[in-house]
Amino acid sequence: MKSEEIDREWAEIRSRIKEDPTINTSQMNAFFSRIVPQVMSEDYLLLTADNDFIKTWIERHYVDYMHKVLKEMHGVDYVIEIEVDVNQEANRESAAPAITQQPLEPARQDVAEEDHAQPQASKPVEKLDEQVIKSEPKVSQPFNPTSTLTFENFVIGESNRMAYSMSVAVAEEPGRSILNPLFIYGKSGLGKTHLMRAIQNYVNETRPELRTVYVDSADFLSGYVDATVTHDKEKTSYRTFKDYYQEADVLLIDDIQYLQGKEQTLDIVFQIFNKMVDEGKQVVLSADRAPKNITMDERYQSRFNSGGTFDIQPPEVETKLGIIKSFVEEYRMTGDQPNFDIPEEIELYIAENSSSNIRELKSAVTKVIYHMNAFGSETLTVDDVKHLLEDHFSGGAMKKLNIADIQKQVELYYDVPHSELIGQKRSRKIVYARQIAIYLSRQMLDLPYNYIAKSFGGRDHTTIMYSVTNVEEKLKENRELREEIENIKRKIKEM
């Protein structure tokens, strides 16, 4: 069967499976974006998955649905096989450096696109859009929302859908071996703590017989030090400290990277972790990087990575717009101003110019709300907001740059025409310059992969991911490349 026919068949299979009322559509979208149909005949279907975890989950939860749908469509029993494609996995790697080193070479053009189907409501939530904030901004505010961090007020987008879906799965059935531990990682301010608290709140509400414990790694370290100091005077202090955590049914430890280099504390975490997992109790960990990139003993990395590991990427502009609208709606509900609104062009300006840190984004909206309330600025313009927020966003002058500025300097440096940089030519010189430009766009502007892809000829976002990780790996060993990139960055900053 030709690739076009396979794609049509696969789209029909997905569509029919989603019609089943028992299917969690949001979760299905997340998983099916990680598998690709490769071969299909009149009674055989071969799929490839990112990794063993995705393969196992699909086999356990969706293959029966596929068999049923294919029988309905063609009247025969299909043989369905799923294999792991290591290249597919490598190209979907997050912004964290890849495990294997690869030479700087032409970006893959044959990697599969994600299924961009819009999320629908899953079991514990009714509102799904994009992503939410970890904590309130520390600025003057016209109101102080006290809503808890739940799945209902977590705003979903392409950048966080998989992490969200797996958090929901853990909250619904804590302790399942395939997601124990659940490890969520991503840069600060992307919503990791929100998801962890949402798990805690959901379990507390639906399974009150279970004991949940959430702790930040800094607080865990402080408690361990206190217990150790008082151990000589009170012999039970150490055991009391340890039992408090390992006797929980669900333990959530935030920012585990904070413990790197603190071997004694890590060892205690490891002991608690092993005992809980062996007893079928749920452990959830978060960090600002993948387990493999945390400086700790390899046995810790291996165990922490033994369940489900999922990243949260920086939010897309659309996702940030959803967060802004959600925050304004929250203000309307709690600030006793049911008719309050921010003009759409101002919301868009904030979304396009803010960094990936959602707390910073929320703080910017708060500042605009405060200004509108204090000065009655119902006619506030985009120029007014530019002035109001000119020193607000992190990065200062860097935030005034855009992808076009970076492309221009790369084109000048390597003597490459713009049409070829964003075009389809694959000569060594062009591909080399293109990957450098893609890498700098990601590093200097902290933009989502799919947003960068649009500025490079509409390439697939997985190709952009491949280019970034490829350059990152090469930088580890290539001093000449490091110097080139530093020279280009200097020229960009001088603009």
C-alpha positions in Angstrom: 0.0 0.0 0.0 1.4 3.4 -0.9 2.3 6.0 1.8 -0.7 8.2 0.9 -3.1 5.3 1.2 -1.5 4.3 4.5 -1.9 7.9 5.8 -5.6 7.9 4.9 -6.2 4.5 6.5 -4.4 5.6 9.6 -6.4 8.8 9.9 -9.6 6.7 9.6 -8.4 4.3 12.2 -7.7 7.1 14.7 -11.0 8.8 13.9 -13.0 5.6 14.6 -11.2 4.8 17.8 -11.9 8.3 19.1 -15.6 7.6 18.7 -15.5 5.0 21.4 -17.0 6.6 24.6 -14.4 4.8 26.8 -11.5 6.5 25.1 -9.7 9.5 26.7 -9.2 11.5 23.6 -6.6 13.9 25.0 -4.5 11.0 26.2 -4.9 9.1 23.0 -3.8 12.2 21.0 -0.6 12.4 23.1 0.3 8.7 22.5 -0.7 8.5 18.9 1.5 11.5 18.1 4.4 9.2 19.1 3.7 6.3 16.7 4.0 6.2 12.9 2.4 3.7 10.4 5.1 2.2 8.2 3.6 -0.8 6.4 0.0 -1.8 5.7 -1.5 -4.5 3.6 -4.9 -6.3 3.4 -4.3 -8.0 6.8 -1.1 -6.5 8.3 -0.2 -3.2 10.0 3.3 -2.3 11.1 3.8 0.8 13.4 6.9 2.3 14.9 7.1 3.9 18.3 9.5 6.4 19.9 10.6 4.1 22.6 9.8 1.0 24.6 7.5 2.8 26.9 5.3 4.1 24.1 5.3 0.7 22.4 4.2 -1.0 25.7 1.5 1.5 26.5 0.0 1.3 23.0 0.0 -2.5 23.1 -1.7 -2.6 26.4 -4.2 0.1 25.9 -5.0 0.6 22.2 -4.2 -2.4 20.1 -7.5 -4.1 20.9 -9.3 -1.0 19.7 -7.2 -1.1 16.5 -8.2 -4.7 15.9 -11.8 -3.9 16.4 -11.8 -0.9 14.0 -9.8 -2.7 11.3 -12.2 -5.6 11.5 -15.1 -3.2 11.0 -13.4 -1.4 8.1 -12.1 -4.5 6.1 -13.9 -7.5 7.5 -10.7 -9.4 8.3 -8.5 -10.0 11.4 -5.4 -7.9 11.2 -1.9 -8.7 12.5 -0.6 -5.6 14.2 3.0 -5.2 15.1 4.8 -2.3 16.9 8.5 -1.9 16.7 10.8 0.8 18.3 12.5 3.1 15.8 15.6 4.5 17.6 16.0 7.2 15.0 12.4 8.3 15.5 13.1 8.5 19.3 16.3 10.5 18.7 14.6 13.1 16.5 11.9 13.7 19.1 14.4 14.3 21.9 13.7 17.4 24.0 15.9 20.5 24.2 18.2 18.6 26.6 21.4 17.3 24.9 21.0 13.9 23.3 22.7 10.8 24.7 24.6 9.8 21.5 26.9 12.2 19.7 26.3 12.8 16.0 28.3 14.8 13.4 26.8 18.1 12.2 25.0 16.9 9.1 21.9 17.6 7.1 18.7 17.6 9.1 16.3 14.7 8.6 13.4 15.5 6.3 11.6 12.2 6.7 10.7 12.3 10.4 7.1 11.9 11.2 4.8 14.8 12.1 2.8 14.9 15.3 -0.9 14.4 15.3 -2.1 17.9 16.0 -5.7 17.0 16.8 -7.2 19.3 19.3 -7.5 18.0 22.9 -10.9 17.1 24.4 -12.0 16.7 27.9 -10.5 13.7 29.8 -11.9 12.0 32.8 -11.0 14.3 35.7 -11.2 17.6 33.8 -13.8 19.5 31.9 -11.7 22.4 30.6 -8.7 21.6 28.4 -6.8 24.3 26.6 -3.2 24.9 27.3 -1.0 25.4 30.4 -0.9 27.1 33.8 1.3 28.8 36.3 3.2 27.4 39.2 2.8 30.3 41.6 1.7 33.9 41.9 4.0 36.7 40.7 5.7 38.8 43.3 4.5 42.1 42.1 1.8 44.6 43.1 -1.5 43.0 42.2 -5.0 44.3 42.0 -6.2 40.9 43.3 -4.9 37.8 44.9 -6.4 34.6 43.4 -6.3 31.6 45.8 -7.5 28.9 43.5 -5.8 25.6 44.0 -3.5 24.0 41.4 -5.8 21.4 39.7 -6.2 19.6 36.4 -9.2 21.8 35.7 -7.2 25.0 35.6 -4.1 23.6 33.9 -4.0 25.1 30.3 -3.0 22.5 27.8 -1.0 22.9 24.5 1.2 20.9 22.3 4.1 21.7 24.6 2.8 19.9 27.7 0.0 17.5 26.5 1.9 14.3 27.1 3.1 15.3 30.6 -0.5 16.4 31.4 -2.0 13.1 30.2 0.5 11.0 32.1 -0.1 13.1 35.3 -3.9 12.4 34.9 -3.2 8.7 34.5 -1.1 8.6 37.7 -3.7 10.6 39.6 -6.4 8.2 38.5 -4.5 5.0 39.3 -1.4 5.7 41.5 1.2 3.0 41.8 0.9 1.4 38.4 4.3 0.0 37.6 4.4 1.4 34.0 4.3 5.0 35.3 6.2 4.5 38.6 8.1 6.7 39.0 6.6 9.5 36.9 9.4 11.9 36.1 8.4 15.3 34.7 11.2 17.7 33.5 11.4 21.1 31.9 12.7 24.6 32.4 11.6 26.7 35.4 8.1 28.2 35.2 6.6 25.8 32.7 4.0 24.1 35.0 5.8 21.1 36.5 4.8 22.1 40.1 1.3 22.7 39.0 1.0 19.2 37.6 2.5 17.7 40.8 0.0 19.6 43.0 -2.8 18.7 40.6 -2.0 15.0 41.2 -1.9 15.6 44.9 -5.2 17.4 45.0 -6.9 14.9 42.7 -5.8 11.9 44.8 -6.8 13.7 48.0 -10.3 14.4 46.6 -11.0 11.0 45.0 -8.9 8.7 47.2 -9.0 10.2 50.7 -7.9 6.9 52.2 -4.5 7.5 50.6 -1.8 9.7 52.1 0.0 12.1 49.8 3.1 14.0 50.6 4.6 16.8 48.4 8.0 18.3 49.2 10.4 20.6 47.5 14.0 19.2 47.4 15.3 22.2 49.2 12.9 21.6 52.1 13.7 17.8 52.0 17.4 18.7 52.4 16.7 21.1 55.2 14.7 18.5 57.0 17.4 15.8 56.6 20.0 18.2 57.9 17.9 19.0 61.0 17.2 15.3 61.6 20.9 14.5 61.4 21.9 17.3 63.7 19.4 16.3 66.4 20.2 12.6 66.0 22.7 12.6 68.8 20.2 14.1 71.2 17.1 12.4 70.0 17.8 8.9 68.5 14.4 8.6 66.8 14.7 11.9 64.8 16.3 10.3 61.8 13.9 7.4 61.6 10.9 9.7 62.1 12.1 11.9 59.2 12.5 8.9 56.9 9.3 7.2 57.9 7.3 10.4 57.3 8.1 10.1 53.6 8.3 6.4 52.9 5.0 5.7 54.7 3.1 7.9 52.2 1.0 6.3 49.5 1.9 9.0 47.0 5.2 10.9 47.3 5.9 13.9 45.1 9.5 15.4 45.2 9.9 18.7 43.3 13.2 20.0 41.7 15.2 16.8 42.3 18.2 18.4 40.5 18.7 20.5 43.6 20.2 17.5 45.3 23.0 16.8 42.8 26.3 16.7 44.6 24.5 16.0 47.9 25.3 12.3 48.0 24.0 11.5 51.5 20.7 13.2 50.9 20.3 11.5 47.5 21.0 8.2 49.1 18.2 8.7 51.5 15.9 9.7 48.7 17.0 6.5 46.9 16.2 4.3 49.9 12.8 5.9 50.3 12.2 5.6 46.5 13.1 2.0 46.3 11.0 1.0 49.3 7.9 2.8 48.0 8.1 1.5 44.5 8.7 -2.0 45.7 5.6 -1.8 47.8 3.5 -0.4 44.8 3.3 3.1 46.1 3.5 6.0 43.7 6.5 8.3 43.4 6.5 11.5 41.2 9.7 13.4 40.6 10.3 16.7 38.8 13.5 18.4 37.6 14.6 21.2 35.3 16.4 18.6 33.1 16.2 15.0 32.0 17.5 12.4 34.5 20.5 11.6 32.2 21.6 15.3 32.5 21.5 15.5 36.3 24.9 15.0 37.9 24.4 12.0 40.1 25.3 8.3 40.4 24.3 6.3 37.4 22.2 4.0 39.5 20.0 7.0 40.6 19.6 8.1 37.0 18.6 4.6 35.9 16.0 4.1 38.6 14.5 7.6 38.3 14.2 7.0 34.6 12.7 3.5 34.9 9.0 4.5 34.7 7.5 7.2 32.6 9.7 10.2 31.8 8.1 13.2 30.1 9.2 16.7 29.3 7.3 20.1 29.2 8.5 22.3 26.3 8.3 26.1 26.3 4.7 27.1 25.4 3.7 28.2 21.9 2.3 31.6 21.3 -1.2 30.1 21.0 -0.7 28.4 24.4 0.5 31.6 26.0 -2.6 33.4 24.6 -4.7 30.7 26.3 -3.0 31.3 29.6 -3.5 35.0 29.4 -7.2 34.6 28.6 -7.5 32.1 31.5 -5.8 34.5 33.9 -8.1 37.4 32.8 -11.1 35.1 33.3 -9.9 34.3 36.8 -9.6 38.0 37.5 -13.1 38.6 36.3 -14.4 35.9 38.6 -12.4 36.9 41.7 -11.9 40.6 41.2 -15.6 41.5 41.2 -15.3 43.0 37.6 -17.4 40.7 35.4 -17.1 42.9 32.4 -13.3 43.5 32.6 -11.3 42.6 29.5 -7.9 43.2 27.9 -7.9 44.1 24.1 -6.9 41.2 21.9 -4.0 43.0 20.3 -2.5 43.7 23.7 -2.9 40.0 24.7 -1.1 39.0 21.5 1.7 41.5 22.1 2.3 40.0 25.6 2.2 36.5 24.3 4.6 37.1 21.5 7.1 39.1 23.6 7.1 37.2 26.9 9.6 34.5 27.6 8.7 30.8 28.2 8.5 31.4 31.9 4.8 31.4 32.7 5.2 33.3 36.0 6.8 36.2 34.0 3.9 36.1 31.6 1.3 36.2 34.3 3.2 39.0 36.0 3.0 41.0 32.8 -0.7 40.5 32.6 -1.1 41.5 36.3 0.9 44.7 35.6 -1.5 45.6 32.7 -4.5 44.9 34.8 -3.2 47.0 37.6 -2.5 49.9 35.2 -5.9 49.7 33.7 -7.6 49.7 37.1 -5.4 52.4 38.6 -5.7 54.9 35.6 -8.9 53.9 34.0 -7.1 53.0 30.8 -10.0 51.4 28.9 -8.4 52.8 25.7 -4.9 51.4 26.5 -3.0 50.8 23.2 -0.2 48.4 22.2 2.3 51.3 22.2 1.2 52.1 25.8 1.9 48.5 26.8 5.2 48.4 25.0 6.3 51.4 27.2 4.7 49.9 30.3 6.5 46.5 29.9 9.7 47.6 28.2 11.9 46.5 31.1 9.6 43.7 32.3 10.5 40.6 30.2 13.7 38.7 31.0 16.6 39.1 28.5 16.2 42.9 28.2 17.3 44.0 24.7 17.5 40.3 23.6 13.7 40.1 23.6 13.7 42.8 20.8 15.5 40.3 18.5 13.6 38.0 16.3 14.4 35.0 14.1 14.8 37.2 11.0 17.7 39.1 12.8 19.4 35.8 13.6 19.0 34.5 10.0 20.4 37.7 8.6 23.6 37.5 10.7 24.1 33.8 9.9 23.6 34.5 6.2 26.2 37.2 6.3 28.7 35.1 8.3 28.5 32.1 6.0 27.7 34.0 2.8 24.4 32.1 2.2 21.4 33.7 0.5 18.2 33.9 2.6 16.2 31.9 0.0 18.7 29.0 0.3 18.9 29.2 4.1 15.1 28.6 4.4 14.8 26.6 1.2 15.2 22.9 0.4 18.8 22.9 -0.8 20.9 20.3 1.1 24.5 21.1 0.1 26.9 20.8 3.1 27.4 24.5 3.3 23.7 25.4 3.3 22.7 22.7 5.8 25.5 23.7 8.1 24.4 27.3 8.2 20.8 26.4 8.4 21.4 24.2 11.5 23.4 27.0 13.2 20.6 29.5 12.6 18.0 27.1 13.9 20.1 26.4 17.0 20.7 30.1 17.7 16.9 30.8 17.3 16.2 28.2 19.9 18.9 29.2 22.3 18.7 33.0 22.1 14.9 33.4 21.8 13.7 30.4 23.7 10.9 29.8 21.1 9.0 26.6 20.7 10.2 24.2 17.9 7.0 24.5 15.8 7.3 28.3 15.9 10.9 28.2 14.7 9.9 25.7 12.0 7.5 28.2 10.4 10.4 30.6 9.9 12.6 27.9 8.2 10.4 27.0 5.2 7.6 25.4 7.2 9.8 22.4 8.1 8.5 19.7 10.5 9.2 20.7 14.1 11.0 17.3 14.7 13.5 18.4 12.1 14.1 21.6 14.1 14.6 19.4 17.2 17.1 17.3 15.4 19.1 20.3 14.2 19.2 21.8 17.8 20.4 18.5 19.4 22.9 17.9 16.6 24.6 21.3 17.1 24.5 20.8 20.9 26.3 17.5 20.6 28.9 19.0 18.2 29.6 21.9 20.5 30.8 19.5 23.2 33.9 18.6 21.2 34.3 21.2 18.4 36.1 24.2 19.7 36.1 25.9 16.2 32.3 25.6 16.1 32.0 27.2 19.6 34.1 30.1 18.5 32.0 30.6 15.3 28.8 30.6 17.3 30.2 33.0 19.9 31.2 35.4 17.0 27.8 35.2 15.5 26.1 35.8 18.8 28.3 38.8 19.4 27.3 40.3 16.0 23.6 39.6 16.8 23.8 41.3 20.2 25.4 44.4 18.5 22.4 44.9 16.3 
